[in-house]
Amino acid sequence: MYGLYDKEGILRFVDSDKDACIAYAELFELGITNYCLMDLANETKEVNDINLDQNLEGYNN
């Protein structure tokens, strides 16, 4: 999955096809220096379950 962000960091387009993201940029005349194409599949991180009650116990006075 790829995400196309503009120079302000706003997500403009998401697609599984890299070429489709580039075509979007060309359609809206975003120059190569005005967007960033990121591979979102490599940006995912594993999140562990956290028991908030247990973690807040030490801070509860």
All heavy atoms as a GROMACS GRO file, in nm:
protein
  489
    1MET      N    1   0.085  -0.117   0.000
    1MET     CA    2   0.000   0.000   0.000
    1MET      C    3   0.090   0.123   0.000
    1MET      O    4   0.185   0.131   0.076
    1MET     CB    5  -0.089  -0.002   0.124
    1MET     CG    6  -0.197   0.101   0.125
    1MET     SD    7  -0.324   0.087   0.000
    1MET     CE    8  -0.404  -0.064   0.041
    2TYR      N    9   0.059   0.219  -0.084
    2TYR     CA   10   0.137   0.341  -0.097
    2TYR      C   11   0.052   0.462  -0.062
    2TYR      O   12  -0.068   0.465  -0.089
    2TYR     CB   13   0.190   0.359  -0.240
    2TYR     CG   14   0.289   0.253  -0.280
    2TYR    CD1   15   0.248   0.136  -0.343
    2TYR    CD2   16   0.423   0.270  -0.252
    2TYR    CE1   17   0.340   0.038  -0.378
    2TYR    CE2   18   0.515   0.172  -0.286
    2TYR     CZ   19   0.473   0.057  -0.350
    2TYR     OH   20   0.564  -0.040  -0.383
    3GLY      N   21   0.113   0.560   0.000
    3GLY     CA   22   0.047   0.684   0.032
    3GLY      C   23   0.121   0.800  -0.032
    3GLY      O   24   0.243   0.805  -0.027
    4LEU      N   25   0.046   0.891  -0.092
    4LEU     CA   26   0.105   1.008  -0.154
    4LEU      C   27   0.070   1.128  -0.067
    4LEU      O   28  -0.047   1.158  -0.044
    4LEU     CB   29   0.050   1.027  -0.295
    4LEU     CG   30   0.115   1.138  -0.373
    4LEU    CD1   31   0.158   1.086  -0.510
    4LEU    CD2   32   0.025   1.256  -0.388
    5TYR      N   33   0.173   1.194  -0.014
    5TYR     CA   34   0.156   1.310   0.074
    5TYR      C   35   0.202   1.436   0.001
    5TYR      O   36   0.301   1.432  -0.072
    5TYR     CB   37   0.242   1.294   0.200
    5TYR     CG   38   0.197   1.181   0.289
    5TYR    CD1   39   0.237   1.051   0.265
    5TYR    CD2   40   0.115   1.206   0.397
    5TYR    CE1   41   0.196   0.947   0.346
    5TYR    CE2   42   0.073   1.103   0.480
    5TYR     CZ   43   0.114   0.974   0.453
    5TYR     OH   44   0.073   0.872   0.534
    6ASP      N   45   0.131   1.547   0.022
    6ASP     CA   46   0.176   1.671  -0.038
    6ASP      C   47   0.285   1.734   0.049
    6ASP      O   48   0.322   1.680   0.152
    6ASP     CB   49   0.059   1.767  -0.064
    6ASP     CG   50  -0.008   1.818   0.062
    6ASP    OD1   51   0.047   1.801   0.172
    6ASP    OD2   52  -0.118   1.874   0.050
    7LYS      N   53   0.337   1.848   0.007
    7LYS     CA   54   0.451   1.908   0.078
    7LYS      C   55   0.414   1.959   0.217
    7LYS      O   56   0.500   1.982   0.299
    7LYS     CB   57   0.514   2.019  -0.005
    7LYS     CG   58   0.427   2.141  -0.028
    7LYS     CD   59   0.500   2.241  -0.114
    7LYS     CE   60   0.413   2.363  -0.136
    7LYS     NZ   61   0.483   2.461  -0.219
    8GLU      N   62   0.284   1.974   0.246
    8GLU     CA   63   0.240   2.012   0.380
    8GLU      C   64   0.223   1.890   0.471
    8GLU      O   65   0.188   1.902   0.588
    8GLU     CB   66   0.108   2.090   0.375
    8GLU     CG   67   0.125   2.234   0.330
    8GLU     CD   68   0.119   2.246   0.178
    8GLU    OE1   69   0.052   2.163   0.114
    8GLU    OE2   70   0.182   2.338   0.124
    9GLY      N   71   0.242   1.770   0.416
    9GLY     CA   72   0.229   1.648   0.495
    9GLY      C   73   0.089   1.591   0.499
    9GLY      O   74   0.060   1.503   0.578
   10ILE      N   75   0.002   1.639   0.412
   10ILE     CA   76  -0.137   1.592   0.408
   10ILE      C   77  -0.147   1.473   0.313
   10ILE      O   78  -0.099   1.480   0.199
   10ILE     CB   79  -0.233   1.704   0.363
   10ILE    CG1   80  -0.227   1.819   0.465
   10ILE    CG2   81  -0.374   1.652   0.346
   10ILE    CD1   82  -0.301   1.942   0.421
   11LEU      N   83  -0.207   1.366   0.360
   11LEU     CA   84  -0.227   1.248   0.276
   11LEU      C   85  -0.327   1.281   0.167
   11LEU      O   86  -0.439   1.320   0.194
   11LEU     CB   87  -0.278   1.131   0.360
   11LEU     CG   88  -0.305   1.000   0.287
   11LEU    CD1   89  -0.176   0.945   0.227
   11LEU    CD2   90  -0.365   0.898   0.382
   12ARG      N   91  -0.284   1.268   0.042
   12ARG     CA   92  -0.369   1.304  -0.071
   12ARG      C   93  -0.428   1.183  -0.142
   12ARG      O   94  -0.536   1.191  -0.199
   12ARG     CB   95  -0.288   1.386  -0.172
   12ARG     CG   96  -0.231   1.516  -0.120
   12ARG     CD   97  -0.332   1.627  -0.121
   12ARG     NE   98  -0.385   1.656  -0.251
   12ARG     CZ   99  -0.347   1.754  -0.331
   12ARG    NH1  100  -0.253   1.837  -0.293
   12ARG    NH2  101  -0.402   1.770  -0.448
   13PHE      N  102  -0.357   1.069  -0.140
   13PHE     CA  103  -0.403   0.954  -0.217
   13PHE      C  104  -0.341   0.828  -0.160
   13PHE      O  105  -0.225   0.828  -0.119
   13PHE     CB  106  -0.362   0.971  -0.364
   13PHE     CG  107  -0.417   0.868  -0.458
   13PHE    CD1  108  -0.549   0.872  -0.498
   13PHE    CD2  109  -0.337   0.767  -0.508
   13PHE    CE1  110  -0.601   0.778  -0.586
   13PHE    CE2  111  -0.387   0.673  -0.596
   13PHE     CZ  112  -0.520   0.678  -0.635
   14VAL      N  113  -0.418   0.717  -0.158
   14VAL     CA  114  -0.370   0.587  -0.113
   14VAL      C  115  -0.411   0.483  -0.215
   14VAL      O  116  -0.525   0.482  -0.262
   14VAL     CB  117  -0.430   0.550   0.025
   14VAL    CG1  118  -0.389   0.410   0.066
   14VAL    CG2  119  -0.390   0.649   0.131
   15ASP      N  120  -0.317   0.394  -0.252
   15ASP     CA  121  -0.347   0.288  -0.347
   15ASP      C  122  -0.242   0.178  -0.331
   15ASP      O  123  -0.132   0.203  -0.284
   15ASP     CB  124  -0.346   0.342  -0.490
   15ASP     CG  125  -0.420   0.250  -0.586
   15ASP    OD1  126  -0.366   0.143  -0.617
   15ASP    OD2  127  -0.531   0.285  -0.629
   16SER      N  128  -0.278   0.059  -0.370
   16SER     CA  129  -0.182  -0.052  -0.365
   16SER      C  130  -0.086  -0.050  -0.483
   16SER      O  131   0.015  -0.118  -0.482
   16SER     CB  132  -0.256  -0.186  -0.361
   16SER     OG  133  -0.336  -0.201  -0.476
   17ASP      N  134  -0.116   0.032  -0.583
   17ASP     CA  135  -0.033   0.042  -0.703
   17ASP      C  136   0.047   0.172  -0.700
   17ASP      O  137  -0.009   0.282  -0.699
   17ASP     CB  138  -0.123   0.038  -0.826
   17ASP     CG  139  -0.046   0.041  -0.956
   17ASP    OD1  140   0.077   0.017  -0.955
   17ASP    OD2  141  -0.108   0.067  -1.060
   18LYS      N  142   0.179   0.158  -0.699
   18LYS     CA  143   0.268   0.274  -0.696
   18LYS      C  144   0.245   0.365  -0.817
   18LYS      O  145   0.244   0.488  -0.804
   18LYS     CB  146   0.412   0.226  -0.690
   18LYS     CG  147   0.515   0.334  -0.682
   18LYS     CD  148   0.654   0.273  -0.672
   18LYS     CE  149   0.762   0.377  -0.667
   18LYS     NZ  150   0.895   0.317  -0.656
   19ASP      N  151   0.226   0.305  -0.933
   19ASP     CA  152   0.205   0.383  -1.055
   19ASP      C  153   0.077   0.465  -1.050
   19ASP      O  154   0.069   0.574  -1.106
   19ASP     CB  155   0.206   0.292  -1.178
   19ASP     CG  156   0.343   0.231  -1.204
   19ASP    OD1  157   0.444   0.296  -1.168
   19ASP    OD2  158   0.349   0.120  -1.259
   20ALA      N  159  -0.025   0.414  -0.981
   20ALA     CA  160  -0.150   0.489  -0.968
   20ALA      C  161  -0.128   0.614  -0.883
   20ALA      O  162  -0.186   0.719  -0.912
   20ALA     CB  163  -0.258   0.401  -0.905
   21CYS      N  164  -0.045   0.604  -0.781
   21CYS     CA  165  -0.013   0.721  -0.699
   21CYS      C  166   0.062   0.826  -0.780
   21CYS      O  167   0.034   0.946  -0.770
   21CYS     CB  168   0.069   0.680  -0.578
   21CYS     SG  169  -0.022   0.581  -0.457
   22ILE      N  170   0.155   0.782  -0.861
   22ILE     CA  171   0.230   0.874  -0.946
   22ILE      C  172   0.139   0.938  -1.050
   22ILE      O  173   0.149   1.057  -1.078
   22ILE     CB  174   0.350   0.802  -1.010
   22ILE    CG1  175   0.449   0.762  -0.899
   22ILE    CG2  176   0.417   0.890  -1.114
   22ILE    CD1  177   0.560   0.670  -0.944
   23ALA      N  178   0.046   0.859  -1.104
   23ALA     CA  179  -0.051   0.913  -1.201
   23ALA      C  180  -0.139   1.019  -1.136
   23ALA      O  181  -0.172   1.120  -1.198
   23ALA     CB  182  -0.136   0.800  -1.258
   24TYR      N  183  -0.175   0.999  -1.009
   24TYR     CA  184  -0.254   1.098  -0.936
   24TYR      C  185  -0.175   1.229  -0.926
   24TYR      O  186  -0.230   1.338  -0.948
   24TYR     CB  187  -0.288   1.046  -0.796
   24TYR     CG  188  -0.360   1.145  -0.709
   24TYR    CD1  189  -0.499   1.148  -0.706
   24TYR    CD2  190  -0.291   1.236  -0.630
   24TYR    CE1  191  -0.567   1.238  -0.626
   24TYR    CE2  192  -0.357   1.327  -0.550
   24TYR     CZ  193  -0.495   1.328  -0.549
   24TYR     OH  194  -0.562   1.419  -0.471
   25ALA      N  195  -0.048   1.218  -0.890
   25ALA     CA  196   0.036   1.337  -0.878
   25ALA      C  197   0.045   1.410  -1.011
   25ALA      O  198   0.038   1.534  -1.015
   25ALA     CB  199   0.175   1.298  -0.828
   26GLU      N  200   0.060   1.336  -1.119
   26GLU     CA  201   0.067   1.398  -1.252
   26GLU      C  202  -0.066   1.462  -1.291
   26GLU      O  203  -0.068   1.570  -1.350
   26GLU     CB  204   0.109   1.293  -1.355
   26GLU     CG  205   0.253   1.249  -1.339
   26GLU     CD  206   0.290   1.132  -1.430
   26GLU    OE1  207   0.202   1.080  -1.503
   26GLU    OE2  208   0.408   1.094  -1.428
   27LEU      N  209  -0.176   1.396  -1.257
   27LEU     CA  210  -0.309   1.448  -1.290
   27LEU      C  211  -0.331   1.585  -1.226
   27LEU      O  212  -0.386   1.676  -1.288
   27LEU     CB  213  -0.418   1.351  -1.244
   27LEU     CG  214  -0.562   1.395  -1.264
   27LEU    CD1  215  -0.595   1.402  -1.412
   27LEU    CD2  216  -0.656   1.299  -1.194
   28PHE      N  217  -0.289   1.599  -1.100
   28PHE     CA  218  -0.308   1.725  -1.029
   28PHE      C  219  -0.184   1.815  -1.037
   28PHE      O  220  -0.172   1.911  -0.961
   28PHE     CB  221  -0.349   1.698  -0.884
   28PHE     CG  222  -0.489   1.647  -0.875
   28PHE    CD1  223  -0.514   1.511  -0.864
   28PHE    CD2  224  -0.597   1.733  -0.881
   28PHE    CE1  225  -0.644   1.462  -0.858
   28PHE    CE2  226  -0.728   1.686  -0.874
   28PHE     CZ  227  -0.751   1.550  -0.863
   29GLU      N  228  -0.095   1.781  -1.129
   29GLU     CA  229   0.024   1.860  -1.158
   29GLU      C  230   0.107   1.889  -1.034
   29GLU      O  231   0.155   2.001  -1.012
   29GLU     CB  232  -0.015   1.990  -1.230
   29GLU     CG  233  -0.083   1.963  -1.363
   29GLU     CD  234  -0.129   2.090  -1.434
   29GLU    OE1  235  -0.120   2.200  -1.377
   29GLU    OE2  236  -0.177   2.076  -1.548
   30LEU      N  237   0.123   1.787  -0.950
   30LEU     CA  238   0.212   1.798  -0.835
   30LEU      C  239   0.354   1.764  -0.884
   30LEU      O  240   0.380   1.654  -0.929
   30LEU     CB  241   0.172   1.701  -0.724
   30LEU     CG  242   0.034   1.718  -0.663
   30LEU    CD1  243   0.004   1.607  -0.565
   30LEU    CD2  244   0.025   1.853  -0.593
   31GLY      N  245   0.442   1.859  -0.877
   31GLY     CA  246   0.579   1.834  -0.920
   31GLY      C  247   0.649   1.738  -0.825
   31GLY      O  248   0.609   1.720  -0.709
   32ILE      N  249   0.755   1.676  -0.872
   32ILE     CA  250   0.829   1.577  -0.793
   32ILE      C  251   0.877   1.634  -0.660
   32ILE      O  252   0.893   1.562  -0.563
   32ILE     CB  253   0.945   1.517  -0.875
   32ILE    CG1  254   1.007   1.398  -0.803
   32ILE    CG2  255   1.053   1.619  -0.901
   32ILE    CD1  256   0.944   1.269  -0.838
   33THR      N  257   0.899   1.764  -0.654
   33THR     CA  258   0.944   1.827  -0.529
   33THR      C  259   0.828   1.866  -0.438
   33THR      O  260   0.850   1.913  -0.327
   33THR     CB  261   1.029   1.952  -0.558
   33THR    OG1  262   0.951   2.044  -0.632
   33THR    CG2  263   1.155   1.916  -0.634
   34ASN      N  264   0.703   1.843  -0.484
   34ASN     CA  265   0.586   1.884  -0.406
   34ASN      C  266   0.509   1.766  -0.346
   34ASN      O  267   0.401   1.785  -0.292
   34ASN     CB  268   0.491   1.966  -0.493
   34ASN     CG  269   0.551   2.100  -0.528
   34ASN    OD1  270   0.626   2.157  -0.450
   34ASN    ND2  271   0.520   2.150  -0.646
   35TYR      N  272   0.562   1.645  -0.357
   35TYR     CA  273   0.496   1.531  -0.294
   35TYR      C  274   0.597   1.428  -0.249
   35TYR      O  275   0.713   1.428  -0.289
   35TYR     CB  276   0.391   1.467  -0.387
   35TYR     CG  277   0.448   1.390  -0.505
   35TYR    CD1  278   0.480   1.255  -0.491
   35TYR    CD2  279   0.465   1.448  -0.629
   35TYR    CE1  280   0.530   1.183  -0.598
   35TYR    CE2  281   0.515   1.378  -0.736
   35TYR     CZ  282   0.547   1.245  -0.720
   35TYR     OH  283   0.597   1.174  -0.826
   36CYS      N  284   0.550   1.341  -0.161
   36CYS     CA  285   0.631   1.232  -0.108
   36CYS      C  286   0.550   1.104  -0.121
   36CYS      O  287   0.434   1.098  -0.082
   36CYS     CB  288   0.663   1.259   0.039
   36CYS     SG  289   0.749   1.125   0.122
   37LEU      N  290   0.611   1.001  -0.177
   37LEU     CA  291   0.545   0.872  -0.194
   37LEU      C  292   0.604   0.775  -0.091
   37LEU      O  293   0.724   0.753  -0.088
   37LEU     CB  294   0.567   0.820  -0.335
   37LEU     CG  295   0.493   0.694  -0.375
   37LEU    CD1  296   0.342   0.714  -0.366
   37LEU    CD2  297   0.532   0.652  -0.515
   38MET      N  298   0.518   0.721  -0.004
   38MET     CA  299   0.566   0.632   0.102
   38MET      C  300   0.503   0.495   0.090
   38MET      O  301   0.384   0.483   0.060
   38MET     CB  302   0.532   0.690   0.239
   38MET     CG  303   0.603   0.820   0.268
   38MET     SD  304   0.572   0.879   0.433
   38MET     CE  305   0.660   0.758   0.528
   39ASP      N  306   0.583   0.392   0.114
   39ASP     CA  307   0.535   0.255   0.119
   39ASP      C  308   0.477   0.232   0.257
   39ASP      O  309   0.550   0.217   0.354
   39ASP     CB  310   0.650   0.159   0.090
   39ASP     CG  311   0.605   0.014   0.082
   39ASP    OD1  312   0.487  -0.015   0.108
   39ASP    OD2  313   0.690  -0.071   0.050
   40LEU      N  314   0.344   0.234   0.269
   40LEU     CA  315   0.277   0.225   0.398
   40LEU      C  316   0.286   0.086   0.460
   40LEU      O  317   0.279   0.073   0.582
   40LEU     CB  318   0.131   0.268   0.386
   40LEU     CG  319   0.110   0.410   0.336
   40LEU    CD1  320  -0.040   0.438   0.321
   40LEU    CD2  321   0.175   0.511   0.428
   41ALA      N  322   0.304  -0.017   0.380
   41ALA     CA  323   0.313  -0.152   0.433
   41ALA      C  324   0.436  -0.168   0.520
   41ALA      O  325   0.435  -0.243   0.618
   41ALA     CB  326   0.316  -0.254   0.320
   42ASN      N  327   0.543  -0.097   0.491
   42ASN     CA  328   0.665  -0.104   0.571
   42ASN      C  329   0.661  -0.013   0.692
   42ASN      O  330   0.749  -0.017   0.774
   42ASN     CB  331   0.787  -0.069   0.485
   42ASN     CG  332   0.815  -0.175   0.382
   42ASN    OD1  333   0.782  -0.290   0.401
   42ASN    ND2  334   0.875  -0.135   0.272
   43GLU      N  335   0.558   0.071   0.702
   43GLU     CA  336   0.548   0.166   0.812
   43GLU      C  337   0.464   0.114   0.928
   43GLU      O  338   0.452   0.181   1.028
   43GLU     CB  339   0.488   0.298   0.763
   43GLU     CG  340   0.572   0.367   0.658
   43GLU     CD  341   0.708   0.409   0.711
   43GLU    OE1  342   0.716   0.456   0.825
   43GLU    OE2  343   0.806   0.392   0.639
   44THR      N  344   0.403  -0.004   0.915
   44THR     CA  345   0.319  -0.056   1.021
   44THR      C  346   0.404  -0.107   1.136
   44THR      O  347   0.512  -0.161   1.117
   44THR     CB  348   0.228  -0.169   0.972
   44THR    OG1  349   0.310  -0.274   0.920
   44THR    CG2  350   0.133  -0.120   0.865
   45LYS      N  351   0.358  -0.087   1.258
   45LYS     CA  352   0.429  -0.130   1.376
   45LYS      C  353   0.335  -0.215   1.462
   45LYS      O  354   0.216  -0.190   1.469
   45LYS     CB  355   0.475  -0.010   1.457
   45LYS     CG  356   0.576   0.074   1.381
   45LYS     CD  357   0.616   0.193   1.463
   45LYS     CE  358   0.712   0.280   1.382
   45LYS     NZ  359   0.743   0.403   1.450
   46GLU      N  360   0.391  -0.313   1.527
   46GLU     CA  361   0.312  -0.399   1.614
   46GLU      C  362   0.283  -0.326   1.744
   46GLU      O  363   0.370  -0.266   1.805
   46GLU     CB  364   0.389  -0.528   1.644
   46GLU     CG  365   0.309  -0.628   1.724
   46GLU     CD  366   0.383  -0.758   1.741
   46GLU    OE1  367   0.453  -0.800   1.648
   46GLU    OE2  368   0.370  -0.816   1.849
   47VAL      N  369   0.159  -0.329   1.785
   47VAL     CA  370   0.118  -0.264   1.909
   47VAL      C  371   0.083  -0.372   2.010
   47VAL      O  372   0.004  -0.461   1.983
   47VAL     CB  373  -0.005  -0.173   1.884
   47VAL    CG1  374  -0.051  -0.111   2.014
   47VAL    CG2  375   0.028  -0.067   1.781
   48ASN      N  376   0.143  -0.362   2.127
   48ASN     CA  377   0.115  -0.458   2.233
   48ASN      C  378  -0.005  -0.412   2.314
   48ASN      O  379  -0.027  -0.292   2.332
   48ASN     CB  380   0.236  -0.472   2.326
   48ASN     CG  381   0.356  -0.531   2.255
   48ASN    OD1  382   0.339  -0.612   2.164
   48ASN    ND2  383   0.474  -0.491   2.294
   49ASP      N  384  -0.082  -0.507   2.364
   49ASP     CA  385  -0.194  -0.474   2.451
   49ASP      C  386  -0.141  -0.420   2.583
   49ASP      O  387  -0.047  -0.474   2.641
   49ASP     CB  388  -0.282  -0.597   2.477
   49ASP     CG  389  -0.358  -0.640   2.353
   49ASP    OD1  390  -0.386  -0.553   2.269
   49ASP    OD2  391  -0.388  -0.760   2.341
   50ILE      N  392  -0.199  -0.314   2.632
   50ILE     CA  393  -0.156  -0.252   2.756
   50ILE      C  394  -0.274  -0.248   2.850
   50ILE      O  395  -0.383  -0.205   2.814
   50ILE     CB  396  -0.105  -0.108   2.731
   50ILE    CG1  397   0.016  -0.111   2.639
   50ILE    CG2  398  -0.072  -0.038   2.862
   50ILE    CD1  399   0.062   0.027   2.596
   51ASN      N  400  -0.252  -0.291   2.972
   51ASN     CA  401  -0.354  -0.283   3.075
   51ASN      C  402  -0.336  -0.148   3.145
   51ASN      O  403  -0.249  -0.132   3.228
   51ASN     CB  404  -0.338  -0.399   3.174
   51ASN     CG  405  -0.448  -0.399   3.278
   51ASN    OD1  406  -0.516  -0.299   3.296
   51ASN    ND2  407  -0.464  -0.511   3.344
   52LEU      N  408  -0.420  -0.050   3.111
   52LEU     CA  409  -0.404   0.084   3.165
   52LEU      C  410  -0.428   0.089   3.315
   52LEU      O  411  -0.365   0.166   3.386
   52LEU     CB  412  -0.497   0.181   3.093
   52LEU     CG  413  -0.464   0.208   2.946
   52LEU    CD1  414  -0.568   0.299   2.886
   52LEU    CD2  415  -0.326   0.266   2.931
   53ASP      N  416  -0.518   0.008   3.366
   53ASP     CA  417  -0.544   0.008   3.509
   53ASP      C  418  -0.418  -0.031   3.586
   53ASP      O  419  -0.386   0.029   3.688
   53ASP     CB  420  -0.658  -0.092   3.543
   53ASP     CG  421  -0.792  -0.044   3.489
   53ASP    OD1  422  -0.809   0.080   3.475
   53ASP    OD2  423  -0.877  -0.129   3.463
   54GLN      N  424  -0.347  -0.129   3.538
   54GLN     CA  425  -0.225  -0.174   3.603
   54GLN      C  426  -0.115  -0.068   3.594
   54GLN      O  427  -0.043  -0.043   3.690
   54GLN     CB  428  -0.177  -0.304   3.540
   54GLN     CG  429  -0.054  -0.362   3.608
   54GLN     CD  430  -0.011  -0.491   3.541
   54GLN    OE1  431  -0.053  -0.520   3.428
   54GLN    NE2  432   0.070  -0.569   3.608
   55ASN      N  433  -0.103  -0.001   3.480
   55ASN     CA  434   0.002   0.099   3.462
   55ASN      C  435  -0.024   0.225   3.542
   55ASN      O  436   0.068   0.292   3.585
   55ASN     CB  437   0.017   0.135   3.315
   55ASN     CG  438   0.079   0.022   3.236
   55ASN    OD1  439   0.145  -0.064   3.293
   55ASN    ND2  440   0.060   0.023   3.106
   56LEU      N  441  -0.150   0.262   3.564
   56LEU     CA  442  -0.184   0.384   3.638
   56LEU      C  443  -0.180   0.362   3.789
   56LEU      O  444  -0.183   0.459   3.864
   56LEU     CB  445  -0.321   0.435   3.595
   56LEU     CG  446  -0.330   0.484   3.451
   56LEU    CD1  447  -0.474   0.519   3.417
   56LEU    CD2  448  -0.240   0.604   3.428
   57GLU      N  449  -0.175   0.240   3.832
   57GLU     CA  450  -0.181   0.208   3.974
   57GLU      C  451  -0.070   0.278   4.052
   57GLU      O  452  -0.092   0.331   4.160
   57GLU     CB  453  -0.171   0.057   3.995
   57GLU     CG  454  -0.193   0.011   4.136
   57GLU     CD  455  -0.196  -0.140   4.142
   57GLU    OE1  456  -0.260  -0.201   4.057
   57GLU    OE2  457  -0.131  -0.194   4.232
   58GLY      N  458   0.051   0.283   3.999
   58GLY     CA  459   0.164   0.345   4.068
   58GLY      C  460   0.154   0.495   4.074
   58GLY      O  461   0.219   0.559   4.158
   59TYR      N  462   0.074   0.557   3.988
   59TYR     CA  463   0.063   0.703   3.984
   59TYR      C  464  -0.061   0.756   4.057
   59TYR      O  465  -0.084   0.873   4.062
   59TYR     CB  466   0.059   0.752   3.839
   59TYR     CG  467   0.185   0.718   3.764
   59TYR    CD1  468   0.188   0.613   3.673
   59TYR    CD2  469   0.300   0.790   3.786
   59TYR    CE1  470   0.306   0.582   3.604
   59TYR    CE2  471   0.419   0.759   3.718
   59TYR     CZ  472   0.419   0.656   3.629
   59TYR     OH  473   0.535   0.624   3.561
   60ASN      N  474  -0.140   0.668   4.110
   60ASN     CA  475  -0.265   0.707   4.177
   60ASN      C  476  -0.237   0.733   4.324
   60ASN      O  477  -0.207   0.644   4.400
   60ASN     CB  478  -0.370   0.596   4.160
   60ASN     CG  479  -0.507   0.643   4.201
   60ASN    OD1  480  -0.525   0.759   4.236
   60ASN    ND2  481  -0.603   0.553   4.195
   61ASN      N  482  -0.244   0.858   4.366
   61ASN     CA  483  -0.216   0.893   4.506
   61ASN      C  484  -0.342   0.906   4.584
   61ASN      O  485  -0.425   0.975   4.578
   61ASN     CB  486  -0.135   1.024   4.515
   61ASN     CG  487   0.006   1.000   4.465
   61ASN    OD1  488   0.057   0.889   4.475
   61ASN    ND2  489   0.067   1.103   4.410
   0.00000   0.00000   0.00000
